[in-house]
């Protein structure tokens, strides 16, 4: 994957906000003008690098504004379990750098469920004898909100960067003997990550919801819904955090927003080739959707919204397109 570089924003150290600052954050979101100048459904600039950890089989660094995470994939040969002789094992670990702000709880099971959509995650060399065990590590280098989305993007890119050696197992080995394994130093297999979904988190602040919330905005949220969506717009998972309950109609609206955001981003590649970006969710143009829209009106709102086209295609948007389509 080509590198997309941006000047990283300075990480923010979370301190207690004054009542005036809280009112400013909530009021800005209500007026569709956030403290950093974004609209409610705009992402921050995203930077993606691959191969940042040479010792790993695959690795990636993702910067989302001042949030920075690194994901690595390590593959080791192992033996399948008796219950699942045709499957390897996949494990996910997430840690926080001492230099980062205190990390919110990351739903690792939700991340794992997304990874398991990778067609090659359960890689078996010889059924019942040899398999690949994947160890996926996520490191939060700096935290300024929206960690789950950043980690999911980093893990997907790291998987697409992963190459595992081609392995030949001696046919003379029986089930009772240790198989003779020959690992190639020249031939490698790449993972197919086309079915791995992208996670989009919508954070509800007041009566409205936003994407890619900063840590200050997250401190004012009542709840947040993370939606796992694949490149075909199909929902692969859903998780909610925050103490406040949500009306089912609001949750359905949030799901629709996530699906439409990713569908629009996935169409940007063709539109960028023809000229200015028409409907980018990051890089200048943004969709507007009030939190009180219900049911069919959600579809209508996305069809009728007028979007300003920036003069040049957004590198940020192109990076999101690659994340979705890879």
Secondary structure, 3 states (H helix, E strand, C coil): CCCECCCCCCCCCCCCCCHHHHHHHHHHHHCCCCCCCCCCCCCCCEEEEECCCCCCCEEEEEEECCEEEEEEEEEEEECCCCCCCCCCCEEEEEEECCCCCCCCCCCHHHHHHHHCCCCCCCCEEECCCEEEEEEEEEEEEECCCCHHHHHHHHHHHHHHHCEEEEEEECCCCCCCCCCCEEEEEEEEEECCCCCCCEEEEEEEECCEEEECCCHHHHCCCCEEEEEEECCCCCEEEEEEECCCCCCHHHHHHHHHHHHHHHHHHHHHHHHHHHCCCCCCCCCCCCCCCCCCCCCHHHHHHHHHCCCCCCCCCCHHHHHHHHHHHC
